[in-house]
Amino acid sequence: MGTKTVDEAVDENGTEAKSDQETAEATTADGPAKTMDMTKADEPGDTEAGAEAEEQDEAEDEIEAGDDASEAEKGASGVGQGAAAVVSAALGLVSLSGGWIGTVAAARETLVGQLQTSQSASVAKQVKEIYGDAWATTALVGGLFALAAMIVGVVVLVRPAFGAPGKPQAVWIKSVAWAGVSLGVIGLVLAVAKYSDILLGLPSTS
């Protein structure tokens, strides 16, 4: 009664053998798949592709940063040239009107002429010292403003030739700069004409 029959022993051995075989097959079936997945994840090609992608992203970032810096530099350069062009035009207008500097200089020259000229001096001398010198001073100040307007305007116009190539100057900057140069030329011609008594010379006292 304490012994097992042959059939029962065979069944138990077969069942146990079958269970061990199924376990081995399951382990074999899952093992290669996991191994293949891990191998694919660690393939050198994927690592190299990721490194190349990072390098490409860094290169694109550097290019974008360079473009931004170039645009900022271009914008700053345009602002400076535009401001200089406006200054040139303003100086040209002042050269035509004389400005408060010319007025003050002329008044001072008139005062100096009155102090240095005696009442016994001739009329021609009094006119020259009191009015003529003041008029010449006004012309001189106007000529200096005109010359400054011309210099600033010319510098603005030739600035692109000394800058980075391929950066065209804005049209409005050229227009304003040419206006300043033109006003400077006109103011300089008028200043020379006034200083040499060609324009509105002193009246004759004879």
Stockholm file with secondary structure:
# STOCKHOLM 1.0

chainA/1-206         MGTKTVDEAVDENGTEAKSDQETAEATTADGPAKTMDMTKADEPGDTEAGAEAEEQDEAEDEIEAGDDASEAEKGASGVGQGAAAVVSAALGLVSLSGGWIGTVAAARETLVGQLQTSQSASVAKQVKEIYGDAWATTALVGGLFALAAMIVGVVVLVRPAFGAPGKPQAVWIKSVAWAGVSLGVIGLVLAVAKYSDILLGLPSTS
#=GR chainA/1-206 SS CCSCCHHHHHHHHHHHHHHHHHHHHHHHHHHHHHHHHHHHHTCHHHHHHHHHHHHHHHHHHHHHHHHHHHHHHHHHHHHHHHHHHHHHHHHHHHHHHCHHHHHHHHHHHHHHHHHHSCTTSCHHHHHIIIIIHHHHHHHHHHHHHHHHHHHHHHHHHHGGGGSCTTCCCCHHHHHHHHHHHHHHHHHHHHHHHHHTTSSSCCCCCC
#=GC SS_cons         CCSCCHHHHHHHHHHHHHHHHHHHHHHHHHHHHHHHHHHHHTCHHHHHHHHHHHHHHHHHHHHHHHHHHHHHHHHHHHHHHHHHHHHHHHHHHHHHHCHHHHHHHHHHHHHHHHHHSCTTSCHHHHHIIIIIHHHHHHHHHHHHHHHHHHHHHHHHHHGGGGSCTTCCCCHHHHHHHHHHHHHHHHHHHHHHHHHTTSSSCCCCCC
//
